């Protein structure tokens, strides 16, 4: 399914951020690890940058819904309560946002 790349990246966004910080810490504790860890960090930074750029294409509402649902892992019911929209409307907005993000991510990767 085409939506999987954006959803996968969103669900791993926090991990990516934490892993980059951990790599910095590991390198500061043992500089010999830099050779093996810097390429991983560069890839994570690239992925994070692509995801952050795709966030910028979203409206505030789209971003809020997507972030709460996939990054913070809220259920649709809680997203709906927080935003004041129905569950179904949140899902529609979320699907539209994921499609937007996919288009941008596909363009950046290809």
C-alpha positions as CSV (number, residue, x, y, z in Angstrom):
1,X,0.0,0.0,0.0
2,X,1.4,3.4,-1.0
3,X,0.5,5.0,2.3
4,X,2.9,2.7,4.2
5,X,6.0,4.8,3.7
6,X,4.6,8.0,5.4
7,X,2.9,6.0,8.1
8,X,6.1,4.0,8.8
9,X,8.2,7.2,9.0
10,X,5.7,8.9,11.2
11,X,5.5,5.9,13.6
12,X,9.3,5.9,13.8
13,X,9.8,9.7,14.1
14,X,10.5,9.7,17.8
15,X,12.8,6.7,17.5
16,X,14.8,8.5,14.8
17,X,15.2,11.6,17.0
18,X,16.2,9.6,20.0
19,X,18.6,7.5,18.0
20,X,20.4,10.5,16.6
21,X,20.9,11.8,20.1
22,X,22.2,8.4,21.3
23,X,24.7,8.3,18.4
24,X,26.0,11.7,19.5
25,X,26.3,10.4,23.1
26,X,28.0,7.2,22.0
27,X,30.5,9.1,19.9
28,X,31.3,11.5,22.7
29,X,32.0,8.6,25.0
30,X,34.1,6.7,22.5
31,X,35.3,8.5,19.4
32,X,36.4,5.2,17.8
33,X,32.7,4.5,17.2
34,X,32.4,7.5,15.0
35,X,33.5,5.7,11.8
36,X,30.6,3.2,12.1
37,X,28.0,5.5,13.6
38,X,28.3,8.6,11.5
39,X,26.9,7.0,8.4
40,X,23.9,5.8,10.4
41,X,23.4,9.3,11.8
42,X,23.6,10.9,8.4
43,X,20.9,8.5,7.0
44,X,18.7,9.2,10.0
45,X,19.2,13.0,9.6
46,X,18.3,12.7,5.9
47,X,15.1,10.7,6.8
48,X,14.2,13.2,9.5
49,X,14.7,16.1,7.1
50,X,12.5,14.6,4.5
51,X,9.8,14.0,7.0
52,X,10.0,17.5,8.5
53,X,9.8,18.9,5.0
54,X,6.7,16.9,4.3
55,X,5.2,18.3,7.6
56,X,5.6,21.8,6.2
57,X,3.3,21.0,3.3
58,X,0.4,20.2,5.8
59,X,-2.1,22.6,7.2
60,X,-2.0,23.1,10.9
61,X,-5.1,20.8,11.3
62,X,-3.6,18.1,9.1
63,X,-0.3,18.2,11.0
64,X,-2.0,18.1,14.4
65,X,-4.1,15.1,13.4
66,X,-1.3,13.2,11.8
67,X,1.1,13.9,14.7
68,X,-1.3,12.9,17.4
69,X,-2.4,9.8,15.6
70,X,0.8,8.4,14.3
71,X,3.7,9.9,16.3
72,X,2.0,10.2,19.7
73,X,0.0,7.1,18.9
74,X,-3.4,8.4,20.0
75,X,-6.5,6.5,19.0
76,X,-8.8,8.2,16.5
77,X,-11.4,8.8,19.2
78,X,-9.0,10.9,21.3
79,X,-7.8,12.7,18.2
80,X,-11.4,13.6,17.4
81,X,-12.1,14.8,20.9
82,X,-9.0,16.9,20.9
83,X,-9.7,18.5,17.5
84,X,-13.4,18.8,17.8
85,X,-14.1,16.9,14.6
86,X,-15.8,13.5,14.2
87,X,-13.7,10.4,14.1
88,X,-14.6,9.9,10.4
89,X,-13.7,13.5,9.5
90,X,-10.3,13.1,11.3
91,X,-9.7,10.0,9.3
92,X,-10.5,11.8,6.1
93,X,-8.2,14.7,7.0
94,X,-5.5,12.2,8.0
95,X,-5.8,10.2,4.8
96,X,-5.5,13.4,2.7
97,X,-2.4,14.5,4.8
98,X,-0.8,11.1,4.3
99,X,-1.4,11.3,0.6
100,X,0.2,14.8,0.5
101,X,3.2,13.5,2.5
102,X,3.6,10.5,0.2
103,X,3.7,12.6,-2.9
104,X,6.4,14.8,-1.3
105,X,8.4,11.9,0.0
106,X,8.2,10.0,-3.3
107,X,9.4,13.1,-5.1
108,X,12.4,13.4,-2.7
109,X,13.3,9.8,-2.8
110,X,13.0,9.2,-6.5
